[in-house]
Amino acid sequence: MNLRSLKVFTLVMQEGTLARASDAMNLSQSAASRLLHLLEEEFAIELFRRDKRRLIPTAEAERFLPEALRILSQIEALPQFVQQIQTGTQDPFRIIAQTRIVNGLIIPAIERLRDLFADQPIKLEIHLRRDLGRRMMNDRYDIGVSALPLPIDQPAPVRLGAAPLKVAIRKDHPLADRAVLRPGDMTGVPYIALDETTVIRRIADQEMATIGAKLDVAHEVSLGSAAYRLVQRGLGFTFADPIALDPELEKEVRLIDWEPRMDIEFGYFIPNPERKTELIRAFEDALRTIYLERCAGKPGA
């Protein structure tokens, strides 16, 4: 197998065009195209349909991509593996996680894990949910944690639970003493919305459409952490859950129950469940414990 052909294929799939893939590999487009043809000829498979200058992935290409990424990741990891053998160092415990849950769930769980495995090196990779699917195809990790549903079908997630979405608002706001807030209460209060690629935005938009209500977006951000900081500065309200809100913001930001109720689910996933280690089991226990502590007494937990 020509590994350069395999690399060109994965880059075309990830970057979207042959031009970007060839630039990433410092190749001419004609050379990159020849490498793709070699790969298709070697395996007698059509990976792309040619439409003028565009390459359109086939269903076979979509199925081939996870395996190609796995093979390349294992080859790329060989130098590090050899170095670990030579130096006698431990493999890191590799965690991948969605950005929005790192401070409220992942970091506290890592702290608990270190209490049990003080000398265990840990590698944490943080991704936006829209980028997490590609990373999941590369199985060079031990456990992953994300909001559900996952961006790809495999591996199957283990559900932690459903956390209620609440209104995040500054504690000195006139509405902050309410026990429950509803769409009508938010008239005139700037809505800091997450962008339309996020799970929370889709949940909120679908629920508002269902009840015939509307929240006018005053500000839009792509990260929950940015929305919470804007709330902290008194620029409006957003939706958050007890898992995602940064613990250090709780002194200034209050979470208030929202009606109609909206839930967001969380879970974790293991690429090789049949090879579950003591480390993975300990991290699973830590995730469950932190989740229950953060959502204790909250509806939907």
Secondary structure as UniProt FT lines:
FT   HELIX           3..15
FT   HELIX           18..24
FT   TURN            25..26
FT   HELIX           29..43
FT   STRAND          48..51
FT   TURN            52..53
FT   STRAND          54..57
FT   HELIX           59..87
FT   STRAND          93..98
FT   HELIX           99..101
FT   HELIX           102..106
FT   HELIX           107..116
FT   TURN            118..119
FT   STRAND          122..127
FT   HELIX           129..137
FT   STRAND          143..148
FT   STRAND          158..164
FT   STRAND          166..170
FT   TURN            171..172
FT   TURN            174..177
FT   STRAND          180..181
FT   HELIX           183..186
FT   TURN            187..188
FT   STRAND          191..194
FT   TURN            196..197
FT   HELIX           199..211
FT   STRAND          217..221
FT   HELIX           224..232
FT   TURN            233..234
FT   STRAND          237..240
FT   TURN            242..244
FT   HELIX           247..249
FT   TURN            250..252
FT   STRAND          253..258
FT   STRAND          263..269
FT   HELIX           273..275
FT   HELIX           278..295
FT   TURN            296..297
FT   TURN            299..300
//
